[in-house]
Amino acid sequence: MPASLLHKARDCLGEDPLALCEEIAEARQWLVERQGEREMSLHIVGEWCDCDILLEWHGDRGLHLLCGFGIKALRHRRGAVLELISRINARLWMGHFTIGAEDSAILYRAALPLADRTPSMALCDLFLGGCEEAADYALAFQSVLWSGVSPDEAIAIAAMRVEGRA
């Protein structure tokens, strides 16, 4: 979390969780568009793909996140993509990948149960960080879809890229 946000973390009680997420997104230099009190869109320009994120606040339940990467599961590679999704989901600490029923888009989804509580700035930062972790797997999906590599090879390729950045 950026240092400037740590100072505000103590003062966030009672705040709108989307306002906290908006602050974090702006500090990360993501594009932010608020659609109303309970919905916000974010756009991340990534190394392998751009990510479009929809955040919805369901006050009594929590935050819901849906992230699209502009990648669709091609019919002839769908089995390999499903295998890759299964292997990636087993590695994720939060959220999961899925294939959109209507358009075969590869999506990352996560939820942050709040039960009428306001999350801390740090918790919102971790929640949004899941999108960055998910985006790290874009190269794996692209490798399976467009280069025809196996799911295991694709994960190894993505892991090399992530470790190379660390």
N, C-alpha and C positions, 0 to 999 in steps of 0.2 A: 504494500500500500504506500502511495507517495507520502512523504513526511508531512506535507502540509495538511493532509487529511487526518493524520494521527491526532493532531491537536484538537480537531473537531469531534473526534470519536466520543469524548466524554459528554458532549452537549447534544447528542442526537436523540435522547429519549423523547418519545411522543411525536417524532417526526414521521412524515410520510415515507415509507420504504422506497418508493420510486424517486423521491427527492434525494435520498442517500445514494441510490444507484446512479442517478443523473450526475451528482457531484463526482462520483468515482469515474464514470464514463468520460466526463469532460476533462478530468485530471489525466486520463489515459489518452486524451486527444481523439476520442471516438466521436463520430457525428451523432447528435442526439436530437430527436424530435418527439416532443410530448403531444400525444393525441387527446389528452384529457386527464382527469384526476386519477384514473386507474389504468392507463395504458401509455406505453412509451416505446418508440422504435430507436434502435441503435444501429450504426453501421461501422464496421471495422474493416480497414484496408489491411489485408494480410499478405504474407509472403507468397502463399500458394493459391489463395482465393480470397475474395471479400466475403464477409459474413454480415447477414442481415438478421437482427435480433428483435423479437417482439417480447416485451415484458408486460405482464398483466398482473395487477394487484387485486386479489380477491380477499378483501379486508378480513373476513372471518376465517379464512383458510390459509392464505399466504401468497407468495409470489410464484408465478409460472413463467418460464422462459422457453421460447422456441427460437432456434437458430437455424437458418438456412445458409447453404454454401454455394448455391447455384450449380450443384452437381446432381445429376439424375441417374438413377440405376437403370442402365440399359437392359432391355429384356433378355438379350443373349448372355449377359454377365450377371444376371440377378442372383443366381445361386452362389457365385463367388462373393458378391457384395453382401449377401445375407450371412455367409460364413465369416467374412471380415467384420461385419457389425457385431456378431456374437463374440468374436475374439477381442475386439476393442472394448465392448461393454463390460467384459470380465475384468478389464484393466482400469476402468474409470472409477474414481472415488465418489463421483456424484454425477447424476444424470445418465442419459442413455441415448444411443443413436437409434433411429428407426427410418423406415421408408414411407413417405407420404402415400396414402391410399389413392389419392386423386391424380397426382402428377408424377409419382415415383421419385420425388425429390428426396435426397438424403438430408435428414434433419437431426438436430441434437435437441433434446428436451430435458428440462430439469424443473424441479419444484422445491421451494423453500417453505416448509410449513411454519406458520407463525402463530396460529391460534390467538388472534387479536393482540399479539405482542409486536412491538417495534424491534426490528433487528438492530444489532450494532453496525457501525460503519465497517468494522473488520469482517463481520459475517456477510454483509452485502458484497464486500470486495472479494471474498472467497467464492461466493455464488457467481459473480460475473467472471471470475477467473476460470471457471469451468468452461466458458466459451473459448477462451484462449487455448486451453488444453484440447478441447474438441477440434479447434481449427488446426492444431498440430497434426491431426489425422487426415486432413484434406489430401495431402500428398499420397497417403495410403489408398484412399478411394480412387484418386486419379490414376494411380499405378495399376490397380485392378481393372478399372474400366477401360482405360485407353492404351495401356501397355501390355495388358494380358498377364500380368504377373500373378502368382498365387497370393492368397491372403497372408500367409506366413512371410513371404518375401516383402510384401507391401508394408507390413508392420515393422519389419527390420529396416526398410528404407526410411520410414517415418521416424523410427527411433534414432537412427543415425543423424538425421537432421536436427532432432530435438537435443540430443547430446552434444552435437556440434555447436549449438547456440549457448549452452549452459556455461 
